């Protein structure tokens, strides 16, 4: 219902807002159960645990329909560039198997890198 699939007038509710609503409901129910004057403490605790489980099950159902893992990070195989070892953005930065470094030479400082911080 909240993702609008197969509806003439779809209702789109973001997953974040569904989670906020669930936490609000859990907060209200927890306070109501704890403040009940006649329930014994073990019964209150059991009700709170059961309610938490129901809320988590509902959250998992929301996540099943709302979350698309990795869709926002997906890239096409055409865009994927795998460079050879020692190359960064098309520029050779490391010597490999006795080859000389092209262009600028990288100098690796010796000693503690934090010695300049006093």
C-alpha positions in Angstrom: 0.0 0.0 0.0 2.8 2.5 0.9 4.8 1.9 -2.3 1.8 2.6 -4.6 2.1 -0.6 -6.7 -1.0 -1.4 -8.8 -3.0 1.6 -7.5 -4.9 4.2 -9.5 -3.9 6.9 -6.9 -0.6 5.6 -5.4 0.4 6.5 -1.9 4.2 6.9 -1.7 5.6 7.0 1.9 9.3 7.0 2.4 10.9 4.3 4.5 12.4 6.8 6.8 8.9 8.2 7.7 7.5 4.7 8.2 10.3 4.0 10.7 9.7 7.2 12.5 6.0 6.4 12.8 6.8 2.9 14.1 9.1 4.3 16.7 6.5 6.8 17.8 3.9 4.0 18.1 6.3 1.9 20.1 7.1 4.8 22.4 3.5 5.5 23.2 2.6 1.8 23.8 5.7 1.4 26.0 4.7 4.3 28.1 1.1 3.1 28.4 2.1 -0.4 29.4 4.7 0.8 32.0 2.2 3.3 33.5 -0.7 0.8 33.8 -1.6 0.7 37.5 -2.8 -2.9 37.9 -0.5 -5.0 35.6 2.2 -6.9 37.5 5.8 -6.1 36.5 6.6 -9.5 34.8 3.4 -9.1 32.7 4.5 -5.5 31.7 7.9 -6.8 30.7 6.4 -9.6 28.6 4.1 -7.2 26.8 7.0 -4.8 26.1 9.1 -7.6 24.6 6.2 -8.9 22.5 5.4 -5.5 21.2 9.0 -4.9 20.3 9.0 -8.1 18.3 5.8 -7.1 16.4 7.3 -3.7 15.6 10.5 -5.3 14.3 8.5 -7.7 12.1 6.5 -4.8 10.7 9.7 -2.9 10.1 11.1 -5.8 8.2 8.0 -6.0 6.0 8.3 -2.3 5.3 12.0 -2.7 4.4 11.2 -5.6 2.1 9.1 -3.4 -0.1 10.9 0.0 0.4 14.7 -0.7 0.3 16.5 -1.6 -2.9 19.9 -2.6 -1.8 22.7 -1.0 -3.8 20.4 0.5 -6.5 21.7 4.0 -5.8 25.3 2.8 -6.1 24.9 0.6 -9.2 27.1 1.4 -12.2 27.2 0.0 -15.7 30.0 -2.4 -16.7 30.9 0.1 -19.4 31.7 2.7 -16.8 33.9 0.3 -14.8 37.6 1.0 -15.3 40.1 -1.4 -13.8 43.6 0.0 -14.0 46.8 -2.1 -13.8 48.8 -2.2 -10.7 50.8 0.9 -10.0 48.6 3.2 -12.1 46.2 5.8 -10.7 43.9 7.7 -13.0 46.0 6.8 -16.0 49.3 8.0 -14.4 52.0 5.5 -13.3 52.6 6.1 -9.6 54.5 3.0 -8.5 57.5 1.0 -9.9 56.5 -2.5 -10.8 58.9 -5.3 -11.7 62.0 -3.1 -12.2 60.3 -0.6 -14.4 61.2 3.1 -14.0 58.6 5.5 -12.8 57.5 7.9 -15.6 57.3 11.6 -15.0 57.6 12.8 -11.4 59.4 10.7 -8.9 57.7 9.9 -5.6 59.8 10.2 -2.6 58.8 8.3 0.5 59.8 10.2 3.7 61.6 8.1 6.3 61.0 8.4 10.0 57.9 9.3 11.9 55.3 11.2 9.8 54.2 13.1 13.0 57.7 14.4 13.9 56.9 17.7 12.2 53.9 18.3 14.6 55.2 19.9 17.7 
